[in-house]
Amino acid sequence: MAGYTKEFLVDAFCSKSKFYKVDDTFIRKLANEHYDKVGKDKFRISCALDAAAIKEFKATGYCNL
């Protein structure tokens, strides 16, 4: 697994809200709290940030899941 930072993973997760054109302020707060509670690996699993989603986020700036 690549060494993704907390900020990168939270950004990737929150980018999903851009697809729906909603403000991600509250989502970002919850995502940060969730990451702190469960850690990187469980965060990636629970937020559906698999290799394909990470690749898509890197390529397009958002995850369309």
Secondary structure, DSSP 4 states (H G I P E B T S, - for coil): -----HHHHHHHHHHHHHHTT---HHHHHHHHHHHHHH-HHHHHHHTT--HHHHHHHHHHSS---
